Amino acid sequence: MEKFQDDTVKLEMIKTILDGGYFNDNIYLCKMIKYNEEEECIYLLTGKTELSEFSLDSIYECTMTDEEEEVKCRGKIVERYWDKRGKVLVFHVENGFYKNTVN
C-alpha cells in the first residue's frame, strides 16, 4: 500500500452499524498519508471536509487507484483528530484488499 502514499483515495460509506443511523452517500476524496501494516490502519487527510462528516459507527469502502490497478478495502473509521498536517482519519481495514485491473 506504500505505493498509494500521498495519493488521493475515495472514501464512501456503505453501511451504518446503528439502527436508525444516518447514511451519508457522499464520496469523499482524501489523501493517504500513511499505511501501518501492523495495525492494519490507513491514515487519511480529509482536506476541507469536516471530521464530523465521518461516522465512527459505519462501514466504509476505501478505493485507491493508479494507472495499472484499483485496490479496494472495507473497514471502519476508528479515530478522527486534528494535527499539524490537518484533519486526520484513522481507517482500520477489516476486510482485505481487492485488486481490479484498470483498462
C-alpha positions as CSV (number, residue, x, y, z in Angstrom):
1,M,0.0,0.0,0.0
2,E,3.0,2.3,0.2
3,K,2.7,3.0,-3.5
4,F,-0.5,4.9,-2.8
5,Q,1.0,7.1,-0.1
6,D,0.4,10.8,-0.9
7,D,-2.2,9.8,-3.4
8,T,-5.9,10.7,-3.4
9,V,-8.2,7.9,-2.4
10,K,-12.0,7.7,-2.4
11,L,-13.9,7.0,0.9
12,E,-17.5,6.0,0.7
13,M,-20.0,4.9,3.4
14,I,-21.5,1.5,2.5
15,K,-23.4,0.6,5.7
16,T,-24.4,2.1,9.1
17,I,-24.0,0.0,12.1
18,L,-26.5,1.6,14.4
19,D,-30.2,1.1,13.7
20,G,-31.6,4.4,12.5
21,G,-28.2,5.8,12.0
22,Y,-27.6,8.4,9.3
23,F,-26.5,7.0,6.0
24,N,-24.3,9.5,4.1
25,D,-24.0,8.7,0.4
26,N,-21.3,11.2,-0.4
27,I,-18.0,10.1,-1.9
28,Y,-15.1,11.9,-0.2
29,L,-11.6,12.4,-1.6
30,C,-8.9,12.1,0.9
31,K,-5.1,12.0,0.8
32,M,-3.4,8.9,2.2
33,I,-0.5,9.9,4.4
34,K,0.5,6.6,5.9
35,Y,-0.3,2.9,6.0
36,N,0.5,1.0,9.2
37,E,0.7,-2.7,8.2
38,E,1.0,-4.0,11.8
39,E,-2.2,-2.2,12.9
40,E,-3.9,-2.5,9.5
41,C,-4.7,1.2,9.6
42,I,-4.7,3.8,6.8
43,Y,-4.2,7.4,7.8
44,L,-6.0,9.9,5.7
45,L,-6.2,13.7,5.4
46,T,-9.7,15.0,4.8
47,G,-8.8,18.3,3.2
48,K,-11.6,20.8,3.6
49,T,-14.2,18.2,4.8
50,E,-15.0,18.5,8.5
51,L,-14.3,15.5,10.6
52,S,-17.9,15.4,11.9
53,E,-18.9,14.3,8.3
54,F,-17.4,10.9,9.0
55,S,-19.2,8.5,11.3
56,L,-17.4,6.2,13.8
57,D,-20.5,3.9,13.6
58,S,-20.4,3.0,9.9
59,I,-18.6,0.7,7.4
60,Y,-16.7,2.5,4.6
61,E,-15.1,1.4,1.4
62,C,-11.7,2.9,0.6
63,T,-10.6,2.9,-3.1
64,M,-7.0,3.5,-4.2
65,T,-6.2,3.8,-7.9
66,D,-3.1,4.2,-10.0
67,E,-2.5,3.7,-13.8
68,E,-2.4,-0.1,-13.5
69,E,-4.9,-1.2,-10.8
70,E,-7.6,-0.2,-8.5
71,V,-7.4,-1.5,-4.9
72,K,-10.4,-1.6,-2.5
73,C,-10.8,-2.4,1.1
74,R,-13.5,-2.1,3.7
75,G,-13.4,-1.0,7.3
76,K,-14.3,1.5,10.0
77,I,-13.0,4.9,11.0
78,V,-11.6,4.3,14.5
79,E,-10.3,7.8,15.2
80,R,-10.7,11.4,14.0
81,Y,-8.4,14.2,15.1
82,W,-6.5,17.4,14.1
83,D,-2.7,17.6,13.9
84,K,-0.1,19.8,12.3
85,R,-0.9,18.2,8.9
86,G,-4.7,18.9,9.1
87,K,-7.8,16.8,9.8
88,V,-6.8,13.1,10.1
89,L,-8.9,10.0,9.9
90,V,-7.6,6.6,11.0
91,F,-9.3,3.9,8.9
92,H,-9.0,0.4,10.2
93,V,-9.0,-2.2,7.4
94,E,-11.4,-5.1,8.3
95,N,-11.9,-6.7,5.0
96,G,-8.8,-7.2,2.9
97,F,-7.5,-5.5,-0.3
98,Y,-9.2,-6.4,-3.5
99,K,-7.5,-5.6,-6.8
100,N,-9.0,-4.8,-10.1
101,T,-7.1,-4.2,-13.4
102,V,-7.8,-0.7,-14.8
103,N,-8.0,-0.8,-18.6
